[in-house]
Every structure is written in structure tokens, then in C-alpha cells.
């Protein structure tokens, strides 16, 4: 990854933080983007000048434009964009309010659109790049209390595929990673309960919850080791969408 530059949204915590750390450790120069400024500062302090930071909201075009501008000014180009920022609040469908619905569409779908579009425009100047969208196994299979989340992630999945088709002639590749259960702060409270964790693992054929490092290694492949791969959806859910065992 030496000589490559990347923008990673939602880089303050969890999957995004691990992707940023992995890319930097592999030699890339990274712009880490998140709403949590102190978390970004801690990330930058760990990587000795390889990580620049920009605090902002992915649903705000001006914030994304400032992040891409930072990458161009600091590193001279943008090779990779990882659209990772996301929210997930559990709500039964009949109790789903307009604010929660809107928040998920704004971050999980519109945030991907804005990040990818602004990044792609910067990549066109160099006739190539890699855009990676972190969606979810929820884009493939429905889950109770996650109607809004699944809908937004499925939208991001099709958005990525359509972008891949339209941008192919410019040399910009677009792919998605679709994780299942990953151990992050979003799932920590649930997975901390031994009974609930056992129930979750029982639904996964591989019988393991993924770690952020697992996602980062897939992102590393899609960023720089997959020159002929575009428009693909890489499921990394431990086999969750293959089928679930009956109790």
C-alpha cells in the first residue's frame, strides 16, 4: 500500500478504525473521517504522520468535500475510498419513527452516495481508483427490528453495483463488503451476554463472530490486490446467509 492514499469514513471506532489502522500499517496515507474528534486524534497519534483527520458528517456534502480536499492537498491524490460510516438502532417496524428512519437513510445510504460521488470525481483525474462500500448481511436477509437498517443497506448494495457499472470505463472499481455479526461497540452490549452470544453463534455456520480485523483484511484485498474485481458483493458472514440451523 506504500504510495497509496485513502479516505475512510466512520474511522473513529470499530470496523472503520481497524481499516484505517491496517491501511496505515501497510504503508498507505489515510484521511480518517468521523464525527468523534477525540477518537480521530487517538487514531492519528498511533500512526506517526500517516493518518490525517477530518471531523464531519457523511450526510453533509460540504464535510465530505473538505475531507477529499484534505487528501488531495496532503497526499496529492486519492486512490481509495471506504464508505464505512453507519448507524444501526433497533426498532420494531410498527414503532419505527420518522427520525430513526431518516437517520438511517441519511447515513447508511445518502452518506455512501455523497462519499462515493465526491471521491470518484477526484479519482477521475488519475483515471482509476477503488471505492469500497461496507454494507451488511442485512442487505441480503431481513431481520426483525431492523427494517430501516436492512432497507438502507440494500439500497447501498444496489447503489454500489450501479456505480461500478457506470464508472467502469473510467477505471474506478466499486465493490461491497457485507459483514454479518462483527464484534464492535455497536454489538458489544448484546454479545457481552453469554446466553445471547451463544444464541448468535448458533445461527452462524462457522460458529464465530467476526472481528474488525477480518473486515480490514478483505478491504485490503479490494483496495489494492484485486485489479480485475468490480461490482462484486463479498459476503463475510460466517455462512449466515447460506442457512440457519433449526433449534
C-alpha positions as CSV (number, residue, x, y, z in Angstrom):
1,X,0.0,0.0,0.0
2,X,3.0,2.3,0.0
3,X,2.3,5.3,-2.1
4,X,-1.5,4.9,-1.9
5,X,-3.9,7.3,-0.3
6,X,-7.2,6.5,1.2
7,X,-10.3,8.2,2.7
8,X,-12.1,6.1,5.3
9,X,-15.4,7.3,6.8
10,X,-16.5,6.2,10.3
11,X,-12.9,5.7,11.1
12,X,-13.2,6.6,14.8
13,X,-14.3,3.3,16.0
14,X,-14.9,-0.4,15.2
15,X,-14.5,-1.6,11.6
16,X,-13.5,1.8,10.2
17,X,-10.8,2.3,12.8
18,X,-9.3,-1.1,12.1
19,X,-9.4,-0.5,8.3
20,X,-7.6,2.8,8.8
21,X,-5.0,1.2,11.1
22,X,-4.4,-1.7,8.7
23,X,-4.0,0.5,5.7
24,X,-1.6,2.8,7.5
25,X,0.4,-0.1,8.8
26,X,0.7,-1.4,5.2
27,X,2.1,2.0,4.1
28,X,-0.9,3.9,2.9
29,X,-1.6,7.6,3.8
30,X,-5.0,7.9,5.3
31,X,-7.6,10.6,5.8
32,X,-9.7,9.3,8.7
33,X,-13.2,10.9,8.8
34,X,-15.7,10.7,11.7
35,X,-18.0,12.7,14.0
36,X,-15.9,11.8,17.0
37,X,-12.9,14.2,17.0
38,X,-11.1,12.8,20.1
39,X,-11.3,9.3,18.7
40,X,-9.7,10.5,15.4
41,X,-6.9,12.2,17.4
42,X,-6.2,9.0,19.2
43,X,-6.0,7.1,15.9
44,X,-3.7,9.7,14.3
45,X,-1.4,9.6,17.4
46,X,-0.8,5.9,16.8
47,X,0.4,6.2,13.3
48,X,3.2,8.8,13.2
49,X,2.0,11.1,10.4
50,X,0.4,8.5,8.2
51,X,-3.1,9.5,9.3
52,X,-4.7,12.9,8.7
53,X,-8.1,13.5,10.3
54,X,-11.2,15.4,9.4
55,X,-14.2,15.7,11.7
56,X,-17.6,15.7,9.9
57,X,-20.9,14.2,9.0
58,X,-21.2,11.8,6.0
59,X,-24.7,13.1,5.2
60,X,-23.2,16.6,4.6
61,X,-21.7,17.1,1.2
62,X,-19.6,20.0,2.3
63,X,-18.0,17.9,5.0
64,X,-17.1,15.1,2.5
65,X,-15.7,17.7,0.1
66,X,-13.5,19.0,2.8
67,X,-12.2,15.5,3.6
68,X,-11.4,14.8,-0.1
69,X,-9.8,18.2,-0.5
70,X,-7.6,17.4,2.5
71,X,-6.5,14.1,0.9
72,X,-5.6,15.9,-2.3
73,X,-3.7,18.7,-0.6
74,X,-1.9,16.4,1.9
75,X,-1.1,13.4,-0.4
76,X,-1.6,14.8,-3.9
77,X,-4.2,12.2,-4.9
78,X,-7.0,9.9,-3.7
79,X,-6.7,6.2,-4.7
80,X,-9.2,4.5,-2.3
81,X,-12.4,5.5,-0.6
82,X,-14.0,3.3,2.1
83,X,-17.6,4.2,2.7
84,X,-17.9,2.7,6.2
85,X,-19.8,5.2,8.4
86,X,-23.1,3.8,9.5
87,X,-25.8,3.7,12.2
88,X,-28.0,0.9,13.5
89,X,-30.7,1.5,16.0
90,X,-33.1,-1.5,16.7
91,X,-36.8,-0.6,16.3
92,X,-39.8,-2.8,15.7
93,X,-41.4,-1.8,12.4
94,X,-44.7,-0.6,14.0
95,X,-42.7,1.5,16.4
96,X,-40.3,3.0,13.8
97,X,-40.5,6.8,13.9
98,X,-39.7,9.2,11.1
99,X,-36.5,10.5,12.8
100,X,-35.0,7.0,13.1
101,X,-36.0,6.1,9.5
102,X,-34.5,9.4,8.2
103,X,-31.3,9.0,10.2
104,X,-30.6,5.6,8.7
105,X,-31.2,6.7,5.2
106,X,-29.1,9.8,5.7
107,X,-26.0,8.0,7.0
108,X,-26.3,4.4,5.6
109,X,-27.4,5.4,2.1
110,X,-27.0,9.1,1.4
111,X,-23.7,9.1,3.2
112,X,-22.4,6.4,0.8
113,X,-23.7,8.3,-2.2
114,X,-22.0,11.5,-1.2
115,X,-18.7,9.9,-0.2
116,X,-18.5,7.8,-3.4
117,X,-19.5,10.6,-5.7
118,X,-17.1,13.2,-4.4
119,X,-14.3,10.6,-4.2
120,X,-15.0,9.3,-7.7
121,X,-14.7,12.8,-9.1
122,X,-11.3,13.1,-7.6
123,X,-10.2,9.7,-8.8
124,X,-11.2,10.5,-12.4
125,X,-8.2,12.9,-12.6
126,X,-6.0,9.8,-12.3
127,X,-8.2,7.5,-14.3
128,X,-8.6,4.9,-11.6
129,X,-9.3,4.1,-8.0
130,X,-11.1,1.7,-5.7
131,X,-14.3,2.5,-3.8
132,X,-15.3,0.1,-1.1
133,X,-18.8,0.2,0.5
134,X,-19.4,-1.5,3.8
135,X,-22.9,-2.8,3.7
136,X,-24.2,-5.8,5.7
137,X,-25.6,-9.3,5.5
138,X,-28.8,-7.3,6.3
139,X,-28.7,-6.2,2.6
140,X,-29.4,-9.9,1.8
141,X,-31.6,-11.2,4.5
142,X,-34.2,-9.4,6.7
143,X,-34.0,-9.2,10.5
144,X,-36.7,-8.3,13.0
145,X,-36.4,-4.7,14.4
146,X,-34.1,-3.7,11.6
147,X,-36.4,-2.9,8.7
148,X,-34.9,0.6,8.3
149,X,-31.3,-0.7,8.5
150,X,-31.8,-3.5,6.1
151,X,-33.6,-1.2,3.6
152,X,-30.8,1.3,3.7
153,X,-28.0,-1.3,3.4
154,X,-29.8,-3.0,0.5
155,X,-30.0,0.4,-1.2
156,X,-26.3,0.9,-0.6
157,X,-25.7,-2.5,-2.1
158,X,-27.5,-1.7,-5.4
159,X,-26.0,1.8,-5.4
160,X,-22.5,0.3,-5.3
161,X,-23.3,-2.1,-8.1
162,X,-24.8,0.6,-10.3
163,X,-21.8,2.9,-9.6
164,X,-19.5,0.0,-10.6
165,X,-21.2,-0.4,-13.9
166,X,-21.3,3.3,-14.7
167,X,-17.7,4.1,-13.5
168,X,-16.1,1.0,-15.1
169,X,-15.0,2.9,-18.2
170,X,-13.1,5.4,-16.1
171,X,-11.1,2.7,-14.3
172,X,-12.8,3.3,-10.9
173,X,-13.7,0.0,-9.3
174,X,-16.6,-0.3,-6.8
175,X,-17.2,-3.3,-4.5
176,X,-19.0,-4.0,-1.3
177,X,-18.2,-5.9,1.8
178,X,-21.2,-7.4,3.6
179,X,-20.3,-8.4,7.1
180,X,-22.6,-10.4,9.4
181,X,-22.0,-10.3,13.2
182,X,-18.8,-8.3,14.0
183,X,-17.6,-7.6,17.5
184,X,-17.7,-3.8,17.7
185,X,-19.1,-1.2,20.2
186,X,-22.5,-1.4,18.2
187,X,-22.8,-5.1,19.2
188,X,-20.8,-5.1,22.4
189,X,-23.8,-4.9,24.8
190,X,-25.6,-7.7,23.1
191,X,-22.6,-10.0,22.7
192,X,-21.4,-9.4,26.2
193,X,-24.3,-11.6,27.5
194,X,-23.0,-15.2,27.3
195,X,-26.5,-16.6,26.6
196,X,-27.2,-14.2,23.8
197,X,-23.7,-14.7,22.3
198,X,-24.3,-18.4,22.3
199,X,-27.6,-17.9,20.5
200,X,-25.9,-15.7,17.9
201,X,-23.1,-18.1,17.3
202,X,-25.5,-20.9,16.9
203,X,-27.0,-19.2,13.8
204,X,-23.6,-18.9,12.1
205,X,-22.4,-22.0,10.4
206,X,-18.7,-21.1,11.2
207,X,-19.8,-20.6,14.8
208,X,-17.8,-17.5,15.3
209,X,-18.4,-13.7,15.4
210,X,-16.1,-11.8,13.1
211,X,-13.6,-9.3,14.4
212,X,-12.9,-5.9,12.8
213,X,-9.5,-7.3,11.6
214,X,-11.4,-9.8,9.5
215,X,-13.2,-7.0,7.6
216,X,-10.0,-5.0,7.3
217,X,-8.2,-7.8,5.5
218,X,-10.9,-8.1,3.0
219,X,-10.8,-4.3,2.5
220,X,-7.1,-4.5,1.9
221,X,-7.6,-7.0,-0.8
222,X,-10.3,-4.9,-2.5
223,X,-8.3,-1.8,-2.2
224,X,-5.1,-2.9,-3.8
225,X,-5.0,-6.6,-4.7
226,X,-8.0,-7.0,-6.9
227,X,-7.5,-5.1,-10.1
228,X,-10.0,-7.1,-12.1
229,X,-12.7,-7.1,-9.4
230,X,-15.6,-4.6,-9.7
231,X,-19.3,-4.8,-8.9
232,X,-19.0,-7.7,-6.5
233,X,-20.6,-8.1,-3.1
234,X,-18.2,-10.0,-0.8
235,X,-20.2,-11.7,2.0
236,X,-18.2,-12.3,5.1
237,X,-20.9,-13.5,7.5
238,X,-19.5,-16.9,8.5
239,X,-22.1,-18.5,6.3
240,X,-25.1,-16.8,8.0
241,X,-26.9,-16.2,4.7
242,X,-26.3,-19.8,3.5
243,X,-28.9,-21.0,6.0
244,X,-29.6,-21.2,9.7
245,X,-29.8,-24.3,11.8
246,X,-33.1,-25.1,13.4
247,X,-33.2,-25.1,17.1
